[in-house]
Amino acid sequence: MAVTVRVPAQLRSLTGGEGQVPVDGSTVGEVLKALEAAHPGFHERLFDGNGGIRRFVNVFVADEDVRFLQGVDTPITDGQTVSIVPAVAGG
């Protein structure tokens, strides 16, 4: 299934400057794996040593945080958008 991944400015060096990248996958995990295959370097920036999404990285499907869905097992339908959003901290 074709989906669009929105890439934040901080990671666009991995995509040749592209802010949106088309990839295939039926779950968030498959989409992120396809993103890594097409543009190496994403895996180490998105995943921790245990294979989970890093605490400071948010991944959204249709404006829903995957942490509140099924995580990397969240299903994706054709044409959906997956957004990678770095966490913002401040005080």
Biopython code that builds the backbone (N, CA, C, O; Angstrom):
import numpy as np
from Bio.PDB.StructureBuilder import StructureBuilder

atoms = [
    (1, "MET", "N", (0.827, -1.185, 0.000)),
    (1, "MET", "CA", (0.000, 0.000, 0.000)),
    (1, "MET", "C", (0.866, 1.241, 0.000)),
    (1, "MET", "O", (1.814, 1.351, 0.778)),
    (2, "ALA", "N", (0.542, 2.153, -0.857)),
    (2, "ALA", "CA", (1.311, 3.385, -0.949)),
    (2, "ALA", "C", (0.852, 4.376, 0.115)),
    (2, "ALA", "O", (-0.334, 4.686, 0.225)),
    (3, "VAL", "N", (1.800, 4.860, 0.884)),
    (3, "VAL", "CA", (1.533, 5.887, 1.888)),
    (3, "VAL", "C", (2.577, 6.985, 1.741)),
    (3, "VAL", "O", (3.607, 6.794, 1.095)),
    (4, "THR", "N", (2.304, 8.119, 2.337)),
    (4, "THR", "CA", (3.240, 9.239, 2.327)),
    (4, "THR", "C", (3.786, 9.412, 3.728)),
    (4, "THR", "O", (3.033, 9.431, 4.701)),
    (5, "VAL", "N", (5.100, 9.538, 3.828)),
    (5, "VAL", "CA", (5.736, 9.817, 5.108)),
    (5, "VAL", "C", (6.181, 11.271, 5.091)),
    (5, "VAL", "O", (6.927, 11.697, 4.209)),
    (6, "ARG", "N", (5.713, 12.024, 6.077)),
    (6, "ARG", "CA", (6.160, 13.411, 6.245)),
    (6, "ARG", "C", (7.413, 13.395, 7.107)),
    (6, "ARG", "O", (7.425, 12.853, 8.212)),
    (7, "VAL", "N", (8.458, 13.999, 6.577)),
    (7, "VAL", "CA", (9.763, 13.981, 7.228)),
    (7, "VAL", "C", (10.066, 15.372, 7.784)),
    (7, "VAL", "O", (9.966, 16.359, 7.056)),
    (8, "PRO", "N", (10.436, 15.464, 9.073)),
    (8, "PRO", "CA", (10.745, 16.781, 9.641)),
    (8, "PRO", "C", (12.040, 17.344, 9.056)),
    (8, "PRO", "O", (12.876, 16.599, 8.544)),
    (9, "ALA", "N", (12.193, 18.642, 9.137)),
    (9, "ALA", "CA", (13.364, 19.319, 8.577)),
    (9, "ALA", "C", (14.679, 18.725, 9.088)),
    (9, "ALA", "O", (15.656, 18.645, 8.344)),
    (10, "GLN", "N", (14.701, 18.309, 10.355)),
    (10, "GLN", "CA", (15.929, 17.779, 10.949)),
    (10, "GLN", "C", (16.396, 16.483, 10.273)),
    (10, "GLN", "O", (17.575, 16.139, 10.366)),
    (11, "LEU", "N", (15.511, 15.771, 9.606)),
    (11, "LEU", "CA", (15.872, 14.489, 8.986)),
    (11, "LEU", "C", (15.869, 14.532, 7.466)),
    (11, "LEU", "O", (16.104, 13.509, 6.823)),
    (12, "ARG", "N", (15.614, 15.669, 6.892)),
    (12, "ARG", "CA", (15.524, 15.762, 5.429)),
    (12, "ARG", "C", (16.846, 15.565, 4.709)),
    (12, "ARG", "O", (16.866, 15.330, 3.501)),
    (13, "SER", "N", (17.943, 15.656, 5.434)),
    (13, "SER", "CA", (19.240, 15.363, 4.806)),
    (13, "SER", "C", (19.287, 13.899, 4.357)),
    (13, "SER", "O", (20.029, 13.557, 3.436)),
    (14, "LEU", "N", (18.507, 13.045, 4.996)),
    (14, "LEU", "CA", (18.459, 11.629, 4.634)),
    (14, "LEU", "C", (17.624, 11.378, 3.382)),
    (14, "LEU", "O", (17.781, 10.349, 2.726)),
    (15, "THR", "N", (16.737, 12.317, 3.050)),
    (15, "THR", "CA", (15.846, 12.149, 1.901)),
    (15, "THR", "C", (16.212, 13.072, 0.746)),
    (15, "THR", "O", (15.412, 13.264, -0.169)),
    (16, "GLY", "N", (17.406, 13.639, 0.780)),
    (16, "GLY", "CA", (17.801, 14.562, -0.277)),
    (16, "GLY", "C", (17.018, 15.855, -0.237)),
    (16, "GLY", "O", (16.849, 16.516, -1.262)),
    (17, "GLY", "N", (16.537, 16.223, 0.948)),
    (17, "GLY", "CA", (15.809, 17.467, 1.120)),
    (17, "GLY", "C", (14.302, 17.349, 0.971)),
    (17, "GLY", "O", (13.583, 18.330, 1.159)),
    (18, "GLU", "N", (13.821, 16.171, 0.638)),
    (18, "GLU", "CA", (12.377, 15.981, 0.452)),
    (18, "GLU", "C", (11.644, 15.967, 1.793)),
    (18, "GLU", "O", (12.085, 15.325, 2.745)),
    (19, "GLY", "N", (10.523, 16.682, 1.855)),
    (19, "GLY", "CA", (9.718, 16.735, 3.066)),
    (19, "GLY", "C", (8.651, 15.664, 3.123)),
    (19, "GLY", "O", (8.106, 15.377, 4.189)),
    (20, "GLN", "N", (8.348, 15.065, 1.966)),
    (20, "GLN", "CA", (7.372, 13.980, 1.893)),
    (20, "GLN", "C", (7.944, 12.895, 0.994)),
    (20, "GLN", "O", (8.461, 13.165, -0.089)),
    (21, "VAL", "N", (7.836, 11.651, 1.476)),
    (21, "VAL", "CA", (8.413, 10.519, 0.765)),
    (21, "VAL", "C", (7.361, 9.426, 0.622)),
    (21, "VAL", "O", (6.747, 9.042, 1.617)),
    (22, "PRO", "N", (7.137, 8.914, -0.589)),
    (22, "PRO", "CA", (6.200, 7.806, -0.754)),
    (22, "PRO", "C", (6.888, 6.472, -0.456)),
    (22, "PRO", "O", (8.000, 6.231, -0.926)),
    (23, "VAL", "N", (6.240, 5.614, 0.315)),
    (23, "VAL", "CA", (6.734, 4.263, 0.591)),
    (23, "VAL", "C", (5.535, 3.319, 0.657)),
    (23, "VAL", "O", (4.384, 3.755, 0.663)),
    (24, "ASP", "N", (5.822, 2.037, 0.704)),
    (24, "ASP", "CA", (4.772, 1.033, 0.821)),
    (24, "ASP", "C", (4.831, 0.380, 2.190)),
    (24, "ASP", "O", (5.903, 0.267, 2.785)),
    (25, "GLY", "N", (3.683, -0.050, 2.688)),
    (25, "GLY", "CA", (3.615, -0.773, 3.945)),
    (25, "GLY", "C", (2.189, -0.846, 4.432)),
    (25, "GLY", "O", (1.372, 0.023, 4.126)),
    (26, "SER", "N", (1.887, -1.897, 5.200)),
    (26, "SER", "CA", (0.528, -2.053, 5.715)),
    (26, "SER", "C", (0.446, -1.797, 7.223)),
    (26, "SER", "O", (-0.643, -1.799, 7.798)),
    (27, "THR", "N", (1.604, -1.576, 7.859)),
    (27, "THR", "CA", (1.656, -1.182, 9.266)),
    (27, "THR", "C", (2.698, -0.074, 9.406)),
    (27, "THR", "O", (3.508, 0.144, 8.505)),
    (28, "VAL", "N", (2.669, 0.616, 10.534)),
    (28, "VAL", "CA", (3.663, 1.664, 10.780)),
    (28, "VAL", "C", (5.070, 1.069, 10.723)),
    (28, "VAL", "O", (5.976, 1.672, 10.148)),
    (29, "GLY", "N", (5.255, -0.114, 11.319)),
    (29, "GLY", "CA", (6.568, -0.753, 11.302)),
    (29, "GLY", "C", (7.059, -1.038, 9.892)),
    (29, "GLY", "O", (8.229, -0.811, 9.584)),
    (30, "GLU", "N", (6.170, -1.537, 9.030)),
    (30, "GLU", "CA", (6.542, -1.816, 7.639)),
    (30, "GLU", "C", (6.879, -0.524, 6.896)),
    (30, "GLU", "O", (7.814, -0.489, 6.096)),
    (31, "VAL", "N", (6.121, 0.523, 7.160)),
    (31, "VAL", "CA", (6.374, 1.812, 6.516)),
    (31, "VAL", "C", (7.739, 2.354, 6.926)),
    (31, "VAL", "O", (8.503, 2.818, 6.080)),
    (32, "LEU", "N", (8.048, 2.299, 8.214)),
    (32, "LEU", "CA", (9.338, 2.806, 8.679)),
    (32, "LEU", "C", (10.495, 1.936, 8.191)),
    (32, "LEU", "O", (11.591, 2.440, 7.945)),
    (33, "LYS", "N", (10.257, 0.652, 8.054)),
    (33, "LYS", "CA", (11.278, -0.243, 7.497)),
    (33, "LYS", "C", (11.528, 0.087, 6.020)),
    (33, "LYS", "O", (12.673, 0.098, 5.568)),
    (34, "ALA", "N", (10.455, 0.354, 5.273)),
    (34, "ALA", "CA", (10.583, 0.737, 3.870)),
    (34, "ALA", "C", (11.276, 2.087, 3.728)),
    (34, "ALA", "O", (12.045, 2.305, 2.792)),
    (35, "LEU", "N", (10.996, 2.992, 4.668)),
    (35, "LEU", "CA", (11.658, 4.298, 4.662)),
    (35, "LEU", "C", (13.160, 4.123, 4.857)),
    (35, "LEU", "O", (13.959, 4.766, 4.177)),
    (36, "GLU", "N", (13.537, 3.253, 5.783)),
    (36, "GLU", "CA", (14.960, 2.964, 6.019)),
    (36, "GLU", "C", (15.602, 2.346, 4.789)),
    (36, "GLU", "O", (16.732, 2.689, 4.442)),
    (37, "ALA", "N", (14.888, 1.430, 4.118)),
    (37, "ALA", "CA", (15.442, 0.775, 2.924)),
    (37, "ALA", "C", (15.665, 1.783, 1.789)),
    (37, "ALA", "O", (16.652, 1.701, 1.058)),
    (38, "ALA", "N", (14.746, 2.720, 1.655)),
    (38, "ALA", "CA", (14.848, 3.716, 0.590)),
    (38, "ALA", "C", (15.816, 4.844, 0.932)),
    (38, "ALA", "O", (16.452, 5.422, 0.051)),
    (39, "HIS", "N", (15.918, 5.147, 2.221)),
    (39, "HIS", "CA", (16.735, 6.274, 2.680)),
    (39, "HIS", "C", (17.460, 5.860, 3.963)),
    (39, "HIS", "O", (16.998, 6.178, 5.059)),
    (40, "PRO", "N", (18.578, 5.162, 3.843)),
    (40, "PRO", "CA", (19.290, 4.659, 5.023)),
    (40, "PRO", "C", (19.632, 5.761, 6.033)),
    (40, "PRO", "O", (19.979, 6.885, 5.673)),
    (41, "GLY", "N", (19.518, 5.389, 7.307)),
    (41, "GLY", "CA", (19.849, 6.292, 8.394)),
    (41, "GLY", "C", (18.663, 6.594, 9.293)),
    (41, "GLY", "O", (18.839, 7.102, 10.401)),
    (42, "PHE", "N", (17.461, 6.288, 8.831)),
    (42, "PHE", "CA", (16.276, 6.562, 9.644)),
    (42, "PHE", "C", (16.188, 5.649, 10.862)),
    (42, "PHE", "O", (15.836, 6.099, 11.953)),
    (43, "HIS", "N", (16.504, 4.381, 10.681)),
    (43, "HIS", "CA", (16.321, 3.420, 11.776)),
    (43, "HIS", "C", (17.034, 3.868, 13.047)),
    (43, "HIS", "O", (16.434, 3.882, 14.122)),
    (44, "GLU", "N", (18.288, 4.227, 12.934)),
    (44, "GLU", "CA", (19.051, 4.604, 14.132)),
    (44, "GLU", "C", (18.544, 5.894, 14.767)),
    (44, "GLU", "O", (18.744, 6.115, 15.961)),
    (45, "ARG", "N", (17.898, 6.735, 13.992)),
    (45, "ARG", "CA", (17.373, 7.980, 14.541)),
    (45, "ARG", "C", (15.971, 7.821, 15.132)),
    (45, "ARG", "O", (15.568, 8.599, 15.997)),
    (46, "LEU", "N", (15.228, 6.811, 14.664)),
    (46, "LEU", "CA", (13.849, 6.644, 15.106)),
    (46, "LEU", "C", (13.675, 5.599, 16.199)),
    (46, "LEU", "O", (12.767, 5.709, 17.022)),
    (47, "PHE", "N", (14.540, 4.583, 16.213)),
    (47, "PHE", "CA", (14.357, 3.455, 17.125)),
    (47, "PHE", "C", (15.446, 3.387, 18.184)),
    (47, "PHE", "O", (16.600, 3.733, 17.933)),
    (48, "ASP", "N", (15.057, 2.934, 19.376)),
    (48, "ASP", "CA", (16.026, 2.742, 20.460)),
    (48, "ASP", "C", (16.661, 1.358, 20.336)),
    (48, "ASP", "O", (16.351, 0.614, 19.406)),
    (49, "GLY", "N", (17.530, 1.019, 21.252)),
    (49, "GLY", "CA", (18.241, -0.254, 21.224)),
    (49, "GLY", "C", (17.354, -1.472, 21.402)),
    (49, "GLY", "O", (17.763, -2.588, 21.084)),
    (50, "ASN", "N", (16.145, -1.273, 21.906)),
    (50, "ASN", "CA", (15.207, -2.381, 22.104)),
    (50, "ASN", "C", (14.215, -2.534, 20.956)),
    (50, "ASN", "O", (13.335, -3.393, 21.002)),
    (51, "GLY", "N", (14.359, -1.694, 19.918)),
    (51, "GLY", "CA", (13.468, -1.779, 18.770)),
    (51, "GLY", "C", (12.201, -0.963, 18.884)),
    (51, "GLY", "O", (11.348, -1.016, 17.997)),
    (52, "GLY", "N", (12.060, -0.199, 19.973)),
    (52, "GLY", "CA", (10.896, 0.670, 20.140)),
    (52, "GLY", "C", (11.181, 2.061, 19.600)),
    (52, "GLY", "O", (12.336, 2.454, 19.438)),
    (53, "ILE", "N", (10.125, 2.792, 19.327)),
    (53, "ILE", "CA", (10.294, 4.168, 18.872)),
    (53, "ILE", "C", (10.868, 4.992, 20.018)),
    (53, "ILE", "O", (10.386, 4.927, 21.149)),
    (54, "ARG", "N", (11.897, 5.764, 19.710)),
    (54, "ARG", "CA", (12.560, 6.593, 20.738)),
    (54, "ARG", "C", (11.548, 7.521, 21.423)),
    (54, "ARG", "O", (10.575, 7.962, 20.812)),
    (55, "ARG", "N", (11.802, 7.801, 22.692)),
    (55, "ARG", "CA", (10.905, 8.647, 23.482)),
    (55, "ARG", "C", (10.718, 10.037, 22.886)),
    (55, "ARG", "O", (9.635, 10.614, 22.982)),
    (56, "PHE", "N", (11.764, 10.573, 22.275)),
    (56, "PHE", "CA", (11.693, 11.939, 21.760)),
    (56, "PHE", "C", (11.236, 12.008, 20.308)),
    (56, "PHE", "O", (11.319, 13.062, 19.677)),
    (57, "VAL", "N", (10.757, 10.891, 19.780)),
    (57, "VAL", "CA", (10.225, 10.857, 18.420)),
    (57, "VAL", "C", (8.746, 10.486, 18.500)),
    (57, "VAL", "O", (8.379, 9.496, 19.134)),
    (58, "ASN", "N", (7.918, 11.272, 17.863)),
    (58, "ASN", "CA", (6.492, 10.986, 17.792)),
    (58, "ASN", "C", (6.151, 10.587, 16.364)),
    (58, "ASN", "O", (6.621, 11.202, 15.407)),
    (59, "VAL", "N", (5.340, 9.566, 16.233)),
    (59, "VAL", "CA", (4.894, 9.113, 14.914)),
    (59, "VAL", "C", (3.371, 9.151, 14.927)),
    (59, "VAL", "O", (2.723, 8.611, 15.823)),
    (60, "PHE", "N", (2.822, 9.800, 13.915)),
    (60, "PHE", "CA", (1.377, 9.969, 13.815)),
    (60, "PHE", "C", (0.854, 9.319, 12.538)),
    (60, "PHE", "O", (1.502, 9.358, 11.492)),
    (61, "VAL", "N", (-0.326, 8.725, 12.646)),
    (61, "VAL", "CA", (-1.063, 8.229, 11.490)),
    (61, "VAL", "C", (-2.391, 8.960, 11.506)),
    (61, "VAL", "O", (-3.164, 8.857, 12.459)),
    (62, "ALA", "N", (-2.644, 9.700, 10.437)),
    (62, "ALA", "CA", (-3.890, 10.467, 10.358)),
    (62, "ALA", "C", (-4.114, 11.285, 11.633)),
    (62, "ALA", "O", (-5.210, 11.279, 12.193)),
    (63, "ASP", "N", (-3.093, 11.975, 12.078)),
    (63, "ASP", "CA", (-3.144, 12.860, 13.248)),
    (63, "ASP", "C", (-3.324, 12.151, 14.583)),
    (63, "ASP", "O", (-3.630, 12.800, 15.583)),
    (64, "GLU", "N", (-3.142, 10.844, 14.624)),
    (64, "GLU", "CA", (-3.236, 10.078, 15.870)),
    (64, "GLU", "C", (-1.843, 9.537, 16.223)),
    (64, "GLU", "O", (-1.185, 8.915, 15.390)),
    (65, "ASP", "N", (-1.405, 9.778, 17.452)),
    (65, "ASP", "CA", (-0.115, 9.283, 17.927)),
    (65, "ASP", "C", (-0.172, 7.760, 18.017)),
    (65, "ASP", "O", (-1.054, 7.210, 18.677)),
    (66, "VAL", "N", (0.766, 7.072, 17.353)),
    (66, "VAL", "CA", (0.742, 5.604, 17.333)),
    (66, "VAL", "C", (0.955, 5.002, 18.715)),
    (66, "VAL", "O", (0.615, 3.839, 18.933)),
    (67, "ARG", "N", (1.507, 5.763, 19.653)),
    (67, "ARG", "CA", (1.658, 5.259, 21.020)),
    (67, "ARG", "C", (0.303, 4.979, 21.663)),
    (67, "ARG", "O", (0.195, 4.132, 22.550)),
    (68, "PHE", "N", (-0.730, 5.693, 21.212)),
    (68, "PHE", "CA", (-2.075, 5.507, 21.744)),
    (68, "PHE", "C", (-2.919, 4.601, 20.849)),
    (68, "PHE", "O", (-4.103, 4.384, 21.105)),
    (69, "LEU", "N", (-2.299, 4.085, 19.810)),
    (69, "LEU", "CA", (-2.953, 3.121, 18.924)),
    (69, "LEU", "C", (-2.306, 1.766, 19.178)),
    (69, "LEU", "O", (-2.375, 1.246, 20.292)),
    (70, "GLN", "N", (-1.686, 1.197, 18.168)),
    (70, "GLN", "CA", (-1.041, -0.113, 18.309)),
    (70, "GLN", "C", (0.463, -0.042, 18.083)),
    (70, "GLN", "O", (1.085, -1.040, 17.719)),
    (71, "GLY", "N", (1.054, 1.142, 18.298)),
    (71, "GLY", "CA", (2.492, 1.294, 18.116)),
    (71, "GLY", "C", (2.901, 0.985, 16.687)),
    (71, "GLY", "O", (2.218, 1.381, 15.742)),
    (72, "VAL", "N", (4.011, 0.281, 16.524)),
    (72, "VAL", "CA", (4.492, -0.042, 15.184)),
    (72, "VAL", "C", (3.581, -1.039, 14.469)),
    (72, "VAL", "O", (3.705, -1.236, 13.260)),
    (73, "ASP", "N", (2.670, -1.665, 15.207)),
    (73, "ASP", "CA", (1.710, -2.592, 14.599)),
    (73, "ASP", "C", (0.437, -1.889, 14.124)),
    (73, "ASP", "O", (-0.487, -2.543, 13.642)),
    (74, "THR", "N", (0.385, -0.576, 14.256)),
    (74, "THR", "CA", (-0.785, 0.178, 13.808)),
    (74, "THR", "C", (-0.987, -0.020, 12.313)),
    (74, "THR", "O", (-0.070, 0.229, 11.530)),
    (75, "PRO", "N", (-2.171, -0.465, 11.904)),
    (75, "PRO", "CA", (-2.420, -0.666, 10.473)),
    (75, "PRO", "C", (-2.484, 0.654, 9.704)),
    (75, "PRO", "O", (-2.901, 1.689, 10.224)),
    (76, "ILE", "N", (-2.061, 0.573, 8.461)),
    (76, "ILE", "CA", (-2.059, 1.720, 7.558)),
    (76, "ILE", "C", (-2.905, 1.343, 6.339)),
    (76, "ILE", "O", (-2.803, 0.227, 5.831)),
    (77, "THR", "N", (-3.723, 2.261, 5.882)),
    (77, "THR", "CA", (-4.479, 2.015, 4.662)),
    (77, "THR", "C", (-3.887, 2.831, 3.518)),
    (77, "THR", "O", (-3.210, 3.836, 3.737)),
    (78, "ASP", "N", (-4.146, 2.393, 2.327)),
    (78, "ASP", "CA", (-3.629, 3.031, 1.131)),
    (78, "ASP", "C", (-3.968, 4.519, 1.125)),
    (78, "ASP", "O", (-5.116, 4.908, 1.342)),
    (79, "GLY", "N", (-2.963, 5.335, 0.876)),
    (79, "GLY", "CA", (-3.165, 6.774, 0.780)),
    (79, "GLY", "C", (-3.024, 7.543, 2.077)),
    (79, "GLY", "O", (-3.054, 8.773, 2.065)),
    (80, "GLN", "N", (-2.871, 6.847, 3.202)),
    (80, "GLN", "CA", (-2.716, 7.554, 4.476)),
    (80, "GLN", "C", (-1.358, 8.236, 4.565)),
    (80, "GLN", "O", (-0.443, 7.949, 3.794)),
    (81, "THR", "N", (-1.256, 9.140, 5.522)),
    (81, "THR", "CA", (-0.011, 9.855, 5.770)),
    (81, "THR", "C", (0.523, 9.483, 7.143)),
    (81, "THR", "O", (-0.214, 9.463, 8.130)),
    (82, "VAL", "N", (1.807, 9.192, 7.189)),
    (82, "VAL", "CA", (2.520, 8.930, 8.436)),
    (82, "VAL", "C", (3.448, 10.122, 8.653)),
    (82, "VAL", "O", (4.253, 10.455, 7.783)),
    (83, "SER", "N", (3.334, 10.759, 9.807)),
    (83, "SER", "CA", (4.157, 11.926, 10.103)),
    (83, "SER", "C", (5.145, 11.612, 11.215)),
    (83, "SER", "O", (4.775, 11.062, 12.253)),
    (84, "ILE", "N", (6.392, 11.962, 10.990)),
    (84, "ILE", "CA", (7.438, 11.837, 12.014)),
    (84, "ILE", "C", (7.623, 13.228, 12.583)),
    (84, "ILE", "O", (7.928, 14.174, 11.856)),
    (85, "VAL", "N", (7.435, 13.348, 13.898)),
    (85, "VAL", "CA", (7.509, 14.659, 14.538)),
    (85, "VAL", "C", (8.436, 14.555, 15.748)),
    (85, "VAL", "O", (8.150, 13.803, 16.680)),
    (86, "PRO", "N", (9.545, 15.303, 15.746)),
    (86, "PRO", "CA", (10.405, 15.286, 16.918)),
    (86, "PRO", "C", (9.701, 15.950, 18.094)),
    (86, "PRO", "O", (8.982, 16.934, 17.927)),
    (87, "ALA", "N", (9.916, 15.402, 19.275)),
    (87, "ALA", "CA", (9.319, 15.971, 20.483)),
    (87, "ALA", "C", (9.928, 17.334, 20.757)),
    (87, "ALA", "O", (11.105, 17.571, 20.485)),
    (88, "VAL", "N", (9.120, 18.216, 21.294)),
    (88, "VAL", "CA", (9.573, 19.561, 21.635)),
    (88, "VAL", "C", (9.526, 19.692, 23.151)),
    (88, "VAL", "O", (8.518, 19.388, 23.788)),
    (89, "ALA", "N", (10.635, 20.151, 23.709)),
    (89, "ALA", "CA", (10.689, 20.335, 25.168)),
    (89, "ALA", "C", (11.041, 21.794, 25.448)),
    (89, "ALA", "O", (11.670, 22.469, 24.635)),
    (90, "GLY", "N", (10.636, 22.238, 26.568)),
    (90, "GLY", "CA", (10.952, 23.613, 26.922)),
    (90, "GLY", "C", (10.488, 23.884, 28.340)),
    (90, "GLY", "O", (9.941, 23.014, 29.017)),
    (91, "GLY", "N", (10.714, 25.072, 28.756)),
    (91, "GLY", "CA", (10.305, 25.359, 30.115)),
    (91, "GLY", "C", (9.887, 26.762, 30.316)),
    (91, "GLY", "O", (9.515, 27.142, 31.427)),
]
sb = StructureBuilder()
sb.init_structure("model")
sb.init_model(0)
sb.init_chain("A")
sb.init_seg("    ")
for serial, (resi, resn, name, xyz) in enumerate(atoms, 1):
    if name == "N":
        sb.init_residue(resn, " ", resi, " ")
    sb.init_atom(name, np.array(xyz, "f"), 0.0, 1.0, " ", f" {name:<3s}", serial, name[0])
structure = sb.get_structure()
